[in-house]
């Protein structure tokens, strides 16, 4: 693998991790914010839980791929 390809791959992985972490934090924040406003906050809570759950799943898949288990 040449150096240019390795740097592209590294940049891609850094962007993916940053996206997953920000999505997880946004999901948790949305869920916590929606807890205070139960009437209109139920769709926000569902969205926050979905973002959090998908972030964890994608981070797990990313970790499994990093370990070359699949």
Backbone as numpy.savetxt, mean C-alpha at the origin, in Angstrom:
# Nx Ny Nz CAx CAy CAz Cx Cy Cz
22.95 -8.75 -15.44 22.10 -7.58 -15.44 23.00 -6.34 -15.44
22.76 -5.45 -16.37 23.61 -4.26 -16.43 23.17 -3.23 -15.39
24.03 -2.23 -15.18 23.79 -1.25 -14.12 22.55 -0.39 -14.38
22.32 -0.03 -15.64 21.17 0.81 -15.97 19.86 0.09 -15.67
19.79 -1.17 -16.04 18.59 -1.96 -15.76 18.39 -2.13 -14.26
19.48 -2.31 -13.52 19.40 -2.46 -12.08 18.87 -1.19 -11.42
19.32 -0.02 -11.89 18.85 1.24 -11.33 17.37 1.47 -11.64
16.93 1.11 -12.85 15.51 1.23 -13.18 14.68 0.34 -12.26
15.17 -0.87 -12.04 14.47 -1.81 -11.18 14.41 -1.28 -9.75
15.50 -0.70 -9.27 15.55 -0.16 -7.92 14.60 1.03 -7.78
14.57 1.91 -8.76 13.65 3.05 -8.72 12.20 2.57 -8.71
11.91 1.55 -9.51 10.56 1.00 -9.55 10.17 0.44 -8.19
11.07 -0.30 -7.56 10.77 -0.89 -6.26 10.58 0.18 -5.19
11.39 1.23 -5.23 11.24 2.31 -4.26 9.89 2.99 -4.44
9.50 3.24 -5.68 8.20 3.87 -5.93 7.05 2.99 -5.47
7.16 1.69 -5.69 6.11 0.77 -5.26 5.99 0.77 -3.74
7.12 0.73 -3.04 7.08 0.72 -1.58 6.51 2.03 -1.05
6.92 3.16 -1.63 6.37 4.45 -1.20 4.87 4.53 -1.43
4.42 4.01 -2.58 2.99 4.01 -2.86 2.23 3.15 -1.85
2.77 1.97 -1.55 2.09 1.08 -0.61 2.02 1.67 0.79
3.12 2.27 1.23 3.13 2.85 2.58 2.17 4.03 2.66
2.18 4.89 1.63 1.26 6.04 1.66 -0.19 5.58 1.56
-0.45 4.55 0.79 -1.81 4.02 0.68 -2.26 3.42 2.01
-1.36 2.73 2.68 -1.69 2.15 3.98 -1.97 3.25 5.00
-1.15 4.29 5.02 -1.37 5.39 5.96 -2.66 6.14 5.64
-2.94 6.33 4.35 -4.19 6.99 3.96 -5.39 6.15 4.38
-5.28 4.84 4.20 -6.38 3.96 4.59 -6.64 3.99 6.08
-5.58 3.93 6.87 -5.74 3.96 8.33 -6.28 5.32 8.77
-5.77 6.39 8.18 -6.25 7.73 8.51 -7.71 7.92 8.15
-8.11 7.42 7.00 -9.50 7.53 6.58 -10.41 6.76 7.51
-9.97 5.58 7.91 -10.76 4.76 8.82 -10.89 5.45 10.18
-9.81 6.02 10.68 -9.85 6.70 11.97 -10.71 7.96 11.90
-10.63 8.70 10.79 -11.44 9.90 10.63 -12.92 9.54 10.54
-13.24 8.47 9.84 -14.63 8.08 9.63 -15.26 7.56 10.92
-14.45 7.14 11.87 -14.98 6.63 13.13 -15.72 7.73 13.89
-15.31 8.98 13.72 -15.94 10.09 14.42 -17.27 10.49 13.79
-17.43 10.30 12.51 -18.65 10.70 11.81 -19.31 9.46 11.23
-20.10 8.80 12.06 -20.62 7.49 11.66 -21.67 7.57 10.55
-22.42 8.66 10.48 -23.50 8.72 9.51 -22.98 8.70 8.08
-22.11 9.63 7.74 -21.59 9.67 6.37 -20.21 9.03 6.29
-19.71 8.56 7.43 -18.37 8.01 7.45 -18.28 6.54 7.11
-19.42 5.86 6.96 -19.36 4.43 6.66 -18.70 4.15 5.31
-19.05 4.86 4.23 -18.31 4.63 2.98 -16.82 4.97 3.10
-16.50 6.01 3.88 -15.09 6.34 4.10 -14.38 5.23 4.86
-15.06 4.65 5.84 -14.46 3.57 6.61 -14.22 2.35 5.73
-15.17 2.05 4.86 -15.00 0.92 3.94 -13.84 1.18 3.00
-13.74 2.40 2.48 -12.64 2.76 1.60 -11.31 2.68 2.33
-11.26 3.18 3.55 -10.03 3.13 4.34 -9.60 1.71 4.63
-10.57 0.86 5.00 -10.23 -0.54 5.26 -9.74 -1.21 3.99
-10.38 -0.92 2.86 -9.96 -1.51 1.59 -8.54 -1.08 1.23
-8.25 0.21 1.36 -6.90 0.69 1.05 -5.86 0.05 1.97
-6.18 -0.05 3.25 -5.25 -0.66 4.19 -5.02 -2.13 3.87
-6.10 -2.84 3.64 -6.00 -4.27 3.36 -5.23 -4.54 2.07
-5.55 -3.79 1.02 -4.87 -4.00 -0.26 -3.39 -3.61 -0.17
-3.08 -2.60 0.63 -1.69 -2.22 0.81 -0.90 -3.34 1.48
-1.49 -3.93 2.50 -0.81 -5.03 3.19 -0.65 -6.22 2.26
-1.69 -6.54 1.49 -1.61 -7.67 0.55 -0.53 -7.42 -0.50
-0.52 -6.22 -1.08 0.48 -5.92 -2.10 1.89 -5.89 -1.52
2.03 -5.38 -0.29 3.34 -5.39 0.35 3.80 -6.82 0.61
2.88 -7.69 1.01 3.22 -9.10 1.22 3.63 -9.76 -0.09
2.90 -9.49 -1.17 3.27 -10.05 -2.47 4.62 -9.52 -2.93
4.88 -8.25 -2.67 6.16 -7.65 -3.02 7.29 -8.32 -2.25
7.06 -8.61 -0.96 8.07 -9.27 -0.14 8.31 -10.70 -0.62
7.23 -11.40 -0.95 7.37 -12.77 -1.46 8.14 -12.77 -2.77
7.85 -11.80 -3.63 8.56 -11.71 -4.90 10.04 -11.39 -4.67
10.32 -10.57 -3.67 11.71 -10.21 -3.36 12.48 -11.44 -2.89
11.82 -12.32 -2.16 12.47 -13.54 -1.67 12.50 -14.64 -2.73
11.93 -14.36 -3.91 11.87 -15.32 -5.02 11.19 -16.62 -4.62
10.09 -16.49 -3.88 9.34 -17.67 -3.47 8.30 -18.08 -4.51
8.02 -17.17 -5.47 7.09 -17.53 -6.54 7.79 -17.38 -7.87
